[in-house]
């Protein structure tokens, strides 16, 4: 079930997951803290928005980013590595449809 990745939404996901209803907190684009909260709630899946994170950094810095140097890719990599380091079972599925060329740079990417 898609659910908001607000604090309330993640708490709701925790309750639903305990009842066997798989949840995906949506619009996970604020970084590591949302991913940690979702994993702590045992959400089945999170999907960080590589493109939205990248767009924010491009606008903020005025720079272009490519491949693994892209801030969106780095952010998702940080999320993935953190969750795997602590053995979290939450699946990290990056959303990057508009920038599929960046997918090979993501950890766990299947291309």
PDB file as gemmi writes it, atoms N, CA and C in Angstrom:
CRYST1    1.000    1.000    1.000  90.00  90.00  90.00 P 1                      
ATOM      1  N   UNK A   1       0.853  -1.163   0.000  1.00  0.00           N  
ATOM      2  CA  UNK A   1       0.000   0.000   0.000  1.00  0.00           C  
ATOM      3  C   UNK A   1       0.905   1.233   0.000  1.00  0.00           C  
ATOM      4  N   UNK A   2       0.619   2.155  -0.882  1.00  0.00           N  
ATOM      5  CA  UNK A   2       1.325   3.435  -0.895  1.00  0.00           C  
ATOM      6  C   UNK A   2       0.817   4.285   0.260  1.00  0.00           C  
ATOM      7  N   UNK A   3       1.755   4.909   0.965  1.00  0.00           N  
ATOM      8  CA  UNK A   3       1.382   5.707   2.122  1.00  0.00           C  
ATOM      9  C   UNK A   3       2.325   6.906   2.202  1.00  0.00           C  
ATOM     10  N   UNK A   4       1.871   7.998   2.746  1.00  0.00           N  
ATOM     11  CA  UNK A   4       2.706   9.203   2.831  1.00  0.00           C  
ATOM     12  C   UNK A   4       3.928   8.943   3.705  1.00  0.00           C  
ATOM     13  N   UNK A   5       5.059   9.523   3.332  1.00  0.00           N  
ATOM     14  CA  UNK A   5       6.253   9.339   4.155  1.00  0.00           C  
ATOM     15  C   UNK A   5       6.411  10.465   5.171  1.00  0.00           C  
ATOM     16  N   UNK A   6       5.281  10.982   5.624  1.00  0.00           N  
ATOM     17  CA  UNK A   6       5.273  11.914   6.749  1.00  0.00           C  
ATOM     18  C   UNK A   6       5.455  11.092   8.018  1.00  0.00           C  
ATOM     19  N   UNK A   7       5.665  11.758   9.135  1.00  0.00           N  
ATOM     20  CA  UNK A   7       5.802  11.043  10.400  1.00  0.00           C  
ATOM     21  C   UNK A   7       4.560  10.179  10.669  1.00  0.00           C  
ATOM     22  N   UNK A   8       3.390  10.760  10.461  1.00  0.00           N  
ATOM     23  CA  UNK A   8       2.146  10.041  10.708  1.00  0.00           C  
ATOM     24  C   UNK A   8       1.991   8.860   9.758  1.00  0.00           C  
ATOM     25  N   UNK A   9       2.347   9.071   8.499  1.00  0.00           N  
ATOM     26  CA  UNK A   9       2.241   8.002   7.508  1.00  0.00           C  
ATOM     27  C   UNK A   9       3.152   6.831   7.831  1.00  0.00           C  
ATOM     28  N   UNK A  10       4.355   7.137   8.267  1.00  0.00           N  
ATOM     29  CA  UNK A  10       5.304   6.074   8.612  1.00  0.00           C  
ATOM     30  C   UNK A  10       4.825   5.320   9.857  1.00  0.00           C  
ATOM     31  N   UNK A  11       4.238   6.019  10.799  1.00  0.00           N  
ATOM     32  CA  UNK A  11       3.673   5.337  11.986  1.00  0.00           C  
ATOM     33  C   UNK A  11       2.513   4.434  11.561  1.00  0.00           C  
ATOM     34  N   UNK A  12       1.699   4.906  10.624  1.00  0.00           N  
ATOM     35  CA  UNK A  12       0.595   4.086  10.106  1.00  0.00           C  
ATOM     36  C   UNK A  12       1.154   2.851   9.390  1.00  0.00           C  
ATOM     37  N   UNK A  13       2.234   3.027   8.642  1.00  0.00           N  
ATOM     38  CA  UNK A  13       2.866   1.896   7.952  1.00  0.00           C  
ATOM     39  C   UNK A  13       3.327   0.846   8.958  1.00  0.00           C  
ATOM     40  N   UNK A  14       3.815   1.301  10.087  1.00  0.00           N  
ATOM     41  CA  UNK A  14       4.266   0.372  11.132  1.00  0.00           C  
ATOM     42  C   UNK A  14       3.111  -0.514  11.607  1.00  0.00           C  
ATOM     43  N   UNK A  15       1.964   0.095  11.835  1.00  0.00           N  
ATOM     44  CA  UNK A  15       0.779  -0.657  12.278  1.00  0.00           C  
ATOM     45  C   UNK A  15       0.324  -1.616  11.175  1.00  0.00           C  
ATOM     46  N   UNK A  16       0.253  -1.109   9.941  1.00  0.00           N  
ATOM     47  CA  UNK A  16      -0.205  -1.932   8.823  1.00  0.00           C  
ATOM     48  C   UNK A  16       0.730  -3.104   8.553  1.00  0.00           C  
ATOM     49  N   UNK A  17       2.036  -2.869   8.624  1.00  0.00           N  
ATOM     50  CA  UNK A  17       3.006  -3.950   8.403  1.00  0.00           C  
ATOM     51  C   UNK A  17       2.828  -5.044   9.453  1.00  0.00           C  
ATOM     52  N   UNK A  18       2.549  -4.670  10.694  1.00  0.00           N  
ATOM     53  CA  UNK A  18       2.310  -5.666  11.746  1.00  0.00           C  
ATOM     54  C   UNK A  18       1.079  -6.514  11.448  1.00  0.00           C  
ATOM     55  N   UNK A  19       0.148  -5.953  10.681  1.00  0.00           N  
ATOM     56  CA  UNK A  19      -1.058  -6.675  10.296  1.00  0.00           C  
ATOM     57  C   UNK A  19      -0.878  -7.430   8.980  1.00  0.00           C  
ATOM     58  N   UNK A  20       0.342  -7.404   8.438  1.00  0.00           N  
ATOM     59  CA  UNK A  20       0.637  -8.132   7.212  1.00  0.00           C  
ATOM     60  C   UNK A  20       0.342  -7.368   5.934  1.00  0.00           C  
ATOM     61  N   UNK A  21       0.086  -6.077   6.043  1.00  0.00           N  
ATOM     62  CA  UNK A  21      -0.177  -5.254   4.864  1.00  0.00           C  
ATOM     63  C   UNK A  21       1.122  -4.551   4.477  1.00  0.00           C  
ATOM     64  N   UNK A  22       1.663  -4.904   3.330  1.00  0.00           N  
ATOM     65  CA  UNK A  22       2.931  -4.332   2.883  1.00  0.00           C  
ATOM     66  C   UNK A  22       2.756  -2.863   2.505  1.00  0.00           C  
ATOM     67  N   UNK A  23       3.713  -2.050   2.938  1.00  0.00           N  
ATOM     68  CA  UNK A  23       3.613  -0.607   2.712  1.00  0.00           C  
ATOM     69  C   UNK A  23       4.840  -0.043   2.017  1.00  0.00           C  
ATOM     70  N   UNK A  24       4.587   1.002   1.240  1.00  0.00           N  
ATOM     71  CA  UNK A  24       5.636   1.756   0.564  1.00  0.00           C  
ATOM     72  C   UNK A  24       5.403   3.233   0.864  1.00  0.00           C  
ATOM     73  N   UNK A  25       6.158   3.788   1.823  1.00  0.00           N  
ATOM     74  CA  UNK A  25       6.048   5.234   2.033  1.00  0.00           C  
ATOM     75  C   UNK A  25       6.466   5.961   0.755  1.00  0.00           C  
ATOM     76  N   UNK A  26       5.597   6.810   0.242  1.00  0.00           N  
ATOM     77  CA  UNK A  26       5.849   7.506  -1.022  1.00  0.00           C  
ATOM     78  C   UNK A  26       6.551   8.832  -0.852  1.00  0.00           C  
ATOM     79  N   UNK A  27       7.075   9.321  -1.946  1.00  0.00           N  
ATOM     80  CA  UNK A  27       7.759  10.609  -2.009  1.00  0.00           C  
ATOM     81  C   UNK A  27       8.877  10.733  -0.981  1.00  0.00           C  
ATOM     82  N   UNK A  28       9.684   9.710  -0.934  1.00  0.00           N  
ATOM     83  CA  UNK A  28      10.822   9.698  -0.015  1.00  0.00           C  
ATOM     84  C   UNK A  28      11.962  10.478  -0.684  1.00  0.00           C  
ATOM     85  N   UNK A  29      11.955  11.771  -0.487  1.00  0.00           N  
ATOM     86  CA  UNK A  29      12.949  12.602  -1.167  1.00  0.00           C  
ATOM     87  C   UNK A  29      13.684  13.539  -0.218  1.00  0.00           C  
ATOM     88  N   UNK A  30      13.526  13.318   1.072  1.00  0.00           N  
ATOM     89  CA  UNK A  30      14.168  14.218   2.036  1.00  0.00           C  
ATOM     90  C   UNK A  30      15.442  13.639   2.631  1.00  0.00           C  
ATOM     91  N   UNK A  31      15.858  12.486   2.180  1.00  0.00           N  
ATOM     92  CA  UNK A  31      17.132  11.951   2.626  1.00  0.00           C  
ATOM     93  C   UNK A  31      17.048  10.794   3.590  1.00  0.00           C  
ATOM     94  N   UNK A  32      18.150  10.623   4.276  1.00  0.00           N  
ATOM     95  CA  UNK A  32      18.365   9.455   5.117  1.00  0.00           C  
ATOM     96  C   UNK A  32      17.372   9.329   6.268  1.00  0.00           C  
ATOM     97  N   UNK A  33      16.970  10.441   6.873  1.00  0.00           N  
ATOM     98  CA  UNK A  33      16.094  10.338   8.045  1.00  0.00           C  
ATOM     99  C   UNK A  33      14.750   9.701   7.719  1.00  0.00           C  
ATOM    100  N   UNK A  34      14.183   9.985   6.553  1.00  0.00           N  
ATOM    101  CA  UNK A  34      12.921   9.351   6.157  1.00  0.00           C  
ATOM    102  C   UNK A  34      13.121   7.852   5.942  1.00  0.00           C  
ATOM    103  N   UNK A  35      14.231   7.498   5.326  1.00  0.00           N  
ATOM    104  CA  UNK A  35      14.517   6.091   5.062  1.00  0.00           C  
ATOM    105  C   UNK A  35      14.704   5.322   6.364  1.00  0.00           C  
ATOM    106  N   UNK A  36      15.404   5.914   7.320  1.00  0.00           N  
ATOM    107  CA  UNK A  36      15.614   5.254   8.608  1.00  0.00           C  
ATOM    108  C   UNK A  36      14.275   5.065   9.328  1.00  0.00           C  
ATOM    109  N   UNK A  37      13.439   6.086   9.299  1.00  0.00           N  
ATOM    110  CA  UNK A  37      12.127   5.989   9.950  1.00  0.00           C  
ATOM    111  C   UNK A  37      11.282   4.901   9.288  1.00  0.00           C  
ATOM    112  N   UNK A  38      11.291   4.852   7.961  1.00  0.00           N  
ATOM    113  CA  UNK A  38      10.505   3.843   7.243  1.00  0.00           C  
ATOM    114  C   UNK A  38      11.032   2.438   7.535  1.00  0.00           C  
ATOM    115  N   UNK A  39      12.343   2.278   7.564  1.00  0.00           N  
ATOM    116  CA  UNK A  39      12.930   0.972   7.879  1.00  0.00           C  
ATOM    117  C   UNK A  39      12.620   0.583   9.315  1.00  0.00           C  
ATOM    118  N   UNK A  40      12.658   1.552  10.228  1.00  0.00           N  
ATOM    119  CA  UNK A  40      12.314   1.290  11.624  1.00  0.00           C  
ATOM    120  C   UNK A  40      10.876   0.845  11.788  1.00  0.00           C  
ATOM    121  N   UNK A  41      10.019   1.310  10.893  1.00  0.00           N  
ATOM    122  CA  UNK A  41       8.604   0.910  10.901  1.00  0.00           C  
ATOM    123  C   UNK A  41       8.408  -0.420  10.171  1.00  0.00           C  
ATOM    124  N   UNK A  42       9.494  -0.976   9.663  1.00  0.00           N  
ATOM    125  CA  UNK A  42       9.485  -2.228   8.911  1.00  0.00           C  
ATOM    126  C   UNK A  42       8.694  -2.134   7.608  1.00  0.00           C  
ATOM    127  N   UNK A  43       8.727  -0.945   7.001  1.00  0.00           N  
ATOM    128  CA  UNK A  43       8.090  -0.779   5.690  1.00  0.00           C  
ATOM    129  C   UNK A  43       8.732  -1.745   4.701  1.00  0.00           C  
ATOM    130  N   UNK A  44       7.932  -2.318   3.847  1.00  0.00           N  
ATOM    131  CA  UNK A  44       8.425  -3.293   2.883  1.00  0.00           C  
ATOM    132  C   UNK A  44       9.366  -2.647   1.868  1.00  0.00           C  
ATOM    133  N   UNK A  45       9.054  -1.433   1.448  1.00  0.00           N  
ATOM    134  CA  UNK A  45       9.761  -0.812   0.333  1.00  0.00           C  
ATOM    135  C   UNK A  45       9.804   0.694   0.506  1.00  0.00           C  
ATOM    136  N   UNK A  46      10.932   1.292   0.150  1.00  0.00           N  
ATOM    137  CA  UNK A  46      10.999   2.746   0.005  1.00  0.00           C  
ATOM    138  C   UNK A  46      11.574   3.031  -1.369  1.00  0.00           C  
ATOM    139  N   UNK A  47      11.181   4.148  -1.946  1.00  0.00           N  
ATOM    140  CA  UNK A  47      11.703   4.480  -3.272  1.00  0.00           C  
ATOM    141  C   UNK A  47      12.104   5.954  -3.317  1.00  0.00           C  
ATOM    142  N   UNK A  48      13.363   6.222  -2.965  1.00  0.00           N  
ATOM    143  CA  UNK A  48      13.855   7.599  -3.031  1.00  0.00           C  
ATOM    144  C   UNK A  48      13.823   8.125  -4.468  1.00  0.00           C  
ATOM    145  N   UNK A  49      13.533   9.394  -4.619  1.00  0.00           N  
ATOM    146  CA  UNK A  49      13.443  10.035  -5.925  1.00  0.00           C  
ATOM    147  C   UNK A  49      14.801  10.608  -6.317  1.00  0.00           C  
ATOM    148  N   UNK A  50      15.564   9.861  -7.099  1.00  0.00           N  
ATOM    149  CA  UNK A  50      16.892  10.296  -7.529  1.00  0.00           C  
ATOM    150  C   UNK A  50      16.797  11.624  -8.271  1.00  0.00           C  
ATOM    151  N   UNK A  51      15.863  11.732  -9.189  1.00  0.00           N  
ATOM    152  CA  UNK A  51      15.736  12.935 -10.013  1.00  0.00           C  
ATOM    153  C   UNK A  51      15.370  14.172  -9.217  1.00  0.00           C  
ATOM    154  N   UNK A  52      14.453  14.039  -8.277  1.00  0.00           N  
ATOM    155  CA  UNK A  52      14.046  15.206  -7.476  1.00  0.00           C  
ATOM    156  C   UNK A  52      15.180  15.678  -6.575  1.00  0.00           C  
ATOM    157  N   UNK A  53      15.903  14.732  -5.995  1.00  0.00           N  
ATOM    158  CA  UNK A  53      17.054  15.107  -5.173  1.00  0.00           C  
ATOM    159  C   UNK A  53      18.086  15.800  -6.053  1.00  0.00           C  
ATOM    160  N   UNK A  54      18.341  15.240  -7.220  1.00  0.00           N  
ATOM    161  CA  UNK A  54      19.292  15.822  -8.165  1.00  0.00           C  
ATOM    162  C   UNK A  54      18.861  17.219  -8.593  1.00  0.00           C  
ATOM    163  N   UNK A  55      17.589  17.384  -8.919  1.00  0.00           N  
ATOM    164  CA  UNK A  55      17.088  18.702  -9.345  1.00  0.00           C  
ATOM    165  C   UNK A  55      17.298  19.754  -8.264  1.00  0.00           C  
ATOM    166  N   UNK A  56      17.047  19.373  -7.022  1.00  0.00           N  
ATOM    167  CA  UNK A  56      17.217  20.326  -5.915  1.00  0.00           C  
ATOM    168  C   UNK A  56      18.672  20.766  -5.820  1.00  0.00           C  
ATOM    169  N   UNK A  57      19.604  19.811  -5.881  1.00  0.00           N  
ATOM    170  CA  UNK A  57      21.026  20.157  -5.789  1.00  0.00           C  
ATOM    171  C   UNK A  57      21.490  20.976  -6.989  1.00  0.00           C  
ATOM    172  N   UNK A  58      21.000  20.645  -8.184  1.00  0.00           N  
ATOM    173  CA  UNK A  58      21.378  21.421  -9.370  1.00  0.00           C  
ATOM    174  C   UNK A  58      20.920  22.864  -9.233  1.00  0.00           C  
ATOM    175  N   UNK A  59      19.694  23.058  -8.760  1.00  0.00           N  
ATOM    176  CA  UNK A  59      19.175  24.414  -8.589  1.00  0.00           C  
ATOM    177  C   UNK A  59      19.932  25.151  -7.478  1.00  0.00           C  
ATOM    178  N   UNK A  60      20.216  24.445  -6.387  1.00  0.00           N  
ATOM    179  CA  UNK A  60      20.890  25.056  -5.248  1.00  0.00           C  
ATOM    180  C   UNK A  60      22.340  25.434  -5.553  1.00  0.00           C  
ATOM    181  N   UNK A  61      23.055  24.573  -6.305  1.00  0.00           N  
ATOM    182  CA  UNK A  61      24.478  24.805  -6.544  1.00  0.00           C  
ATOM    183  C   UNK A  61      24.777  25.405  -7.914  1.00  0.00           C  
ATOM    184  N   UNK A  62      23.843  25.262  -8.861  1.00  0.00           N  
ATOM    185  CA  UNK A  62      24.092  25.742 -10.217  1.00  0.00           C  
ATOM    186  C   UNK A  62      25.029  24.833 -10.993  1.00  0.00           C  
ATOM    187  N   UNK A  63      25.305  23.649 -10.473  1.00  0.00           N  
ATOM    188  CA  UNK A  63      26.227  22.707 -11.115  1.00  0.00           C  
ATOM    189  C   UNK A  63      25.465  21.587 -11.806  1.00  0.00           C  
ATOM    190  N   UNK A  64      26.134  20.961 -12.765  1.00  0.00           N  
ATOM    191  CA  UNK A  64      25.628  19.749 -13.390  1.00  0.00           C  
ATOM    192  C   UNK A  64      26.298  18.560 -12.713  1.00  0.00           C  
ATOM    193  N   UNK A  65      25.563  17.473 -12.569  1.00  0.00           N  
ATOM    194  CA  UNK A  65      26.102  16.264 -11.961  1.00  0.00           C  
ATOM    195  C   UNK A  65      25.920  15.118 -12.935  1.00  0.00           C  
ATOM    196  N   UNK A  66      26.893  14.199 -12.949  1.00  0.00           N  
ATOM    197  CA  UNK A  66      26.845  13.081 -13.878  1.00  0.00           C  
ATOM    198  C   UNK A  66      27.168  11.778 -13.162  1.00  0.00           C  
ATOM    199  N   UNK A  67      26.434  10.716 -13.534  1.00  0.00           N  
ATOM    200  CA  UNK A  67      26.698   9.385 -13.009  1.00  0.00           C  
ATOM    201  C   UNK A  67      26.732   9.330 -11.495  1.00  0.00           C  
ATOM    202  N   UNK A  68      27.731   8.641 -10.971  1.00  0.00           N  
ATOM    203  CA  UNK A  68      27.848   8.439  -9.527  1.00  0.00           C  
ATOM    204  C   UNK A  68      28.130   9.734  -8.778  1.00  0.00           C  
ATOM    205  N   UNK A  69      28.532  10.792  -9.492  1.00  0.00           N  
ATOM    206  CA  UNK A  69      28.781  12.077  -8.839  1.00  0.00           C  
ATOM    207  C   UNK A  69      27.489  12.828  -8.532  1.00  0.00           C  
ATOM    208  N   UNK A  70      26.402  12.383  -9.099  1.00  0.00           N  
ATOM    209  CA  UNK A  70      25.131  13.066  -8.891  1.00  0.00           C  
ATOM    210  C   UNK A  70      24.667  12.955  -7.450  1.00  0.00           C  
ATOM    211  N   UNK A  71      24.169  14.045  -6.926  1.00  0.00           N  
ATOM    212  CA  UNK A  71      23.730  14.078  -5.533  1.00  0.00           C  
ATOM    213  C   UNK A  71      22.574  13.117  -5.272  1.00  0.00           C  
ATOM    214  N   UNK A  72      21.702  12.925  -6.249  1.00  0.00           N  
ATOM    215  CA  UNK A  72      20.607  11.972  -6.084  1.00  0.00           C  
ATOM    216  C   UNK A  72      21.133  10.556  -5.956  1.00  0.00           C  
ATOM    217  N   UNK A  73      22.092  10.209  -6.794  1.00  0.00           N  
ATOM    218  CA  UNK A  73      22.710   8.886  -6.733  1.00  0.00           C  
ATOM    219  C   UNK A  73      23.437   8.712  -5.405  1.00  0.00           C  
ATOM    220  N   UNK A  74      24.166   9.737  -4.969  1.00  0.00           N  
ATOM    221  CA  UNK A  74      24.891   9.662  -3.700  1.00  0.00           C  
ATOM    222  C   UNK A  74      23.927   9.501  -2.529  1.00  0.00           C  
ATOM    223  N   UNK A  75      22.819  10.208  -2.563  1.00  0.00           N  
ATOM    224  CA  UNK A  75      21.834  10.122  -1.493  1.00  0.00           C  
ATOM    225  C   UNK A  75      21.238   8.718  -1.408  1.00  0.00           C  
ATOM    226  N   UNK A  76      20.850   8.149  -2.533  1.00  0.00           N  
ATOM    227  CA  UNK A  76      20.277   6.806  -2.548  1.00  0.00           C  
ATOM    228  C   UNK A  76      21.327   5.777  -2.133  1.00  0.00           C  
ATOM    229  N   UNK A  77      22.558   5.973  -2.555  1.00  0.00           N  
ATOM    230  CA  UNK A  77      23.654   5.084  -2.152  1.00  0.00           C  
ATOM    231  C   UNK A  77      23.832   5.109  -0.641  1.00  0.00           C  
ATOM    232  N   UNK A  78      23.771   6.304  -0.064  1.00  0.00           N  
ATOM    233  CA  UNK A  78      23.902   6.443   1.387  1.00  0.00           C  
ATOM    234  C   UNK A  78      22.756   5.710   2.100  1.00  0.00           C  
ATOM    235  N   UNK A  79      21.547   5.876   1.606  1.00  0.00           N  
ATOM    236  CA  UNK A  79      20.384   5.201   2.186  1.00  0.00           C  
ATOM    237  C   UNK A  79      20.566   3.683   2.096  1.00  0.00           C  
ATOM    238  N   UNK A  80      20.883   3.207   0.912  1.00  0.00           N  
ATOM    239  CA  UNK A  80      21.053   1.766   0.683  1.00  0.00           C  
ATOM    240  C   UNK A  80      22.125   1.188   1.603  1.00  0.00           C  
ATOM    241  N   UNK A  81      23.294   1.819   1.623  1.00  0.00           N  
ATOM    242  CA  UNK A  81      24.407   1.322   2.435  1.00  0.00           C  
ATOM    243  C   UNK A  81      24.074   1.332   3.923  1.00  0.00           C  
ATOM    244  N   UNK A  82      23.402   2.380   4.390  1.00  0.00           N  
ATOM    245  CA  UNK A  82      23.033   2.480   5.796  1.00  0.00           C  
ATOM    246  C   UNK A  82      22.075   1.356   6.189  1.00  0.00           C  
ATOM    247  N   UNK A  83      21.032   1.174   5.393  1.00  0.00           N  
ATOM    248  CA  UNK A  83      20.044   0.149   5.722  1.00  0.00           C  
ATOM    249  C   UNK A  83      20.646  -1.252   5.663  1.00  0.00           C  
ATOM    250  N   UNK A  84      21.505  -1.512   4.696  1.00  0.00           N  
ATOM    251  CA  UNK A  84      22.123  -2.835   4.585  1.00  0.00           C  
ATOM    252  C   UNK A  84      23.128  -3.054   5.716  1.00  0.00           C  
ATOM    253  N   UNK A  85      23.843  -2.014   6.122  1.00  0.00           N  
ATOM    254  CA  UNK A  85      24.816  -2.113   7.224  1.00  0.00           C  
ATOM    255  C   UNK A  85      24.140  -2.609   8.498  1.00  0.00           C  
ATOM    256  N   UNK A  86      22.915  -2.164   8.734  1.00  0.00           N  
ATOM    257  CA  UNK A  86      22.204  -2.540   9.945  1.00  0.00           C  
ATOM    258  C   UNK A  86      21.220  -3.687   9.730  1.00  0.00           C  
ATOM    259  N   UNK A  87      21.301  -4.331   8.566  1.00  0.00           N  
ATOM    260  CA  UNK A  87      20.498  -5.511   8.306  1.00  0.00           C  
ATOM    261  C   UNK A  87      19.015  -5.265   8.104  1.00  0.00           C  
ATOM    262  N   UNK A  88      18.648  -4.059   7.757  1.00  0.00           N  
ATOM    263  CA  UNK A  88      17.229  -3.756   7.527  1.00  0.00           C  
ATOM    264  C   UNK A  88      16.744  -4.504   6.299  1.00  0.00           C  
ATOM    265  N   UNK A  89      15.544  -5.020   6.373  1.00  0.00           N  
ATOM    266  CA  UNK A  89      14.978  -5.785   5.260  1.00  0.00           C  
ATOM    267  C   UNK A  89      14.189  -4.921   4.289  1.00  0.00           C  
ATOM    268  N   UNK A  90      14.031  -3.647   4.609  1.00  0.00           N  
ATOM    269  CA  UNK A  90      13.319  -2.734   3.719  1.00  0.00           C  
ATOM    270  C   UNK A  90      14.044  -2.672   2.376  1.00  0.00           C  
ATOM    271  N   UNK A  91      13.310  -2.848   1.304  1.00  0.00           N  
ATOM    272  CA  UNK A  91      13.875  -2.796  -0.042  1.00  0.00           C  
ATOM    273  C   UNK A  91      14.009  -1.328  -0.454  1.00  0.00           C  
ATOM    274  N   UNK A  92      15.163  -0.985  -1.021  1.00  0.00           N  
ATOM    275  CA  UNK A  92      15.394   0.364  -1.541  1.00  0.00           C  
ATOM    276  C   UNK A  92      15.290   0.272  -3.058  1.00  0.00           C  
ATOM    277  N   UNK A  93      14.241   0.885  -3.605  1.00  0.00           N  
ATOM    278  CA  UNK A  93      14.030   0.878  -5.045  1.00  0.00           C  
ATOM    279  C   UNK A  93      14.030   2.325  -5.524  1.00  0.00           C  
ATOM    280  N   UNK A  94      15.154   2.745  -6.070  1.00  0.00           N  
ATOM    281  CA  UNK A  94      15.290   4.134  -6.507  1.00  0.00           C  
ATOM    282  C   UNK A  94      14.327   4.446  -7.639  1.00  0.00           C  
ATOM    283  N   UNK A  95      13.726   5.628  -7.571  1.00  0.00           N  
ATOM    284  CA  UNK A  95      12.875   6.116  -8.662  1.00  0.00           C  
ATOM    285  C   UNK A  95      13.731   7.039  -9.503  1.00  0.00           C  
ATOM    286  N   UNK A  96      13.921   6.667 -10.734  1.00  0.00           N  
ATOM    287  CA  UNK A  96      14.777   7.459 -11.607  1.00  0.00           C  
ATOM    288  C   UNK A  96      14.356   7.339 -13.056  1.00  0.00           C  
ATOM    289  N   UNK A  97      13.068   7.256 -13.316  1.00  0.00           N  
ATOM    290  CA  UNK A  97      12.602   7.000 -14.677  1.00  0.00           C  
ATOM    291  C   UNK A  97      13.048   8.067 -15.671  1.00  0.00           C  
ATOM    292  N   UNK A  98      13.133   9.309 -15.244  1.00  0.00           N  
ATOM    293  CA  UNK A  98      13.515  10.385 -16.161  1.00  0.00           C  
ATOM    294  C   UNK A  98      15.011  10.421 -16.406  1.00  0.00           C  
ATOM    295  N   UNK A  99      15.762   9.739 -15.572  1.00  0.00           N  
ATOM    296  CA  UNK A  99      17.219   9.777 -15.716  1.00  0.00           C  
ATOM    297  C   UNK A  99      17.784   8.368 -15.638  1.00  0.00           C  
ATOM    298  N   UNK A 100      17.248   7.461 -16.445  1.00  0.00           N  
ATOM    299  CA  UNK A 100      17.626   6.057 -16.368  1.00  0.00           C  
ATOM    300  C   UNK A 100      19.104   5.815 -16.641  1.00  0.00           C  
ATOM    301  N   UNK A 101      19.797   6.738 -17.277  1.00  0.00           N  
ATOM    302  CA  UNK A 101      21.228   6.582 -17.515  1.00  0.00           C  
ATOM    303  C   UNK A 101      22.000   6.544 -16.197  1.00  0.00           C  
ATOM    304  N   UNK A 102      21.427   7.071 -15.137  1.00  0.00           N  
ATOM    305  CA  UNK A 102      22.107   7.092 -13.846  1.00  0.00           C  
ATOM    306  C   UNK A 102      21.913   5.778 -13.071  1.00  0.00           C  
ATOM    307  N   UNK A 103      20.987   4.946 -13.481  1.00  0.00           N  
ATOM    308  CA  UNK A 103      20.685   3.733 -12.751  1.00  0.00           C  
ATOM    309  C   UNK A 103      21.881   2.802 -12.556  1.00  0.00           C  
ATOM    310  N   UNK A 104      22.763   2.615 -13.559  1.00  0.00           N  
ATOM    311  CA  UNK A 104      23.897   1.718 -13.324  1.00  0.00           C  
ATOM    312  C   UNK A 104      24.795   2.182 -12.176  1.00  0.00           C  
ATOM    313  N   UNK A 105      24.737   3.449 -11.794  1.00  0.00           N  
ATOM    314  CA  UNK A 105      25.558   3.958 -10.709  1.00  0.00           C  
ATOM    315  C   UNK A 105      24.984   3.652  -9.334  1.00  0.00           C  
ATOM    316  N   UNK A 106      23.749   3.182  -9.283  1.00  0.00           N  
ATOM    317  CA  UNK A 106      23.088   2.951  -8.007  1.00  0.00           C  
ATOM    318  C   UNK A 106      23.422   1.560  -7.471  1.00  0.00           C  
ATOM    319  N   UNK A 107      23.613   1.457  -6.139  1.00  0.00           N  
ATOM    320  CA  UNK A 107      23.893   0.140  -5.562  1.00  0.00           C  
ATOM    321  C   UNK A 107      22.676  -0.767  -5.716  1.00  0.00           C  
ATOM    322  N   UNK A 108      22.932  -2.010  -6.053  1.00  0.00           N  
ATOM    323  CA  UNK A 108      21.837  -2.967  -6.183  1.00  0.00           C  
ATOM    324  C   UNK A 108      21.024  -2.809  -7.461  1.00  0.00           C  
ATOM    325  N   UNK A 109      21.458  -1.917  -8.374  1.00  0.00           N  
ATOM    326  CA  UNK A 109      20.699  -1.684  -9.605  1.00  0.00           C  
ATOM    327  C   UNK A 109      20.798  -2.889 -10.537  1.00  0.00           C  
ATOM    328  N   UNK A 110      19.698  -3.214 -11.154  1.00  0.00           N  
ATOM    329  CA  UNK A 110      19.663  -4.274 -12.159  1.00  0.00           C  
ATOM    330  C   UNK A 110      19.379  -3.604 -13.491  1.00  0.00           C  
ATOM    331  N   UNK A 111      20.329  -3.673 -14.374  1.00  0.00           N  
ATOM    332  CA  UNK A 111      20.169  -2.975 -15.662  1.00  0.00           C  
ATOM    333  C   UNK A 111      20.335  -3.945 -16.816  1.00  0.00           C  
TER     334      UNK A 111                                                      
END                                                                             
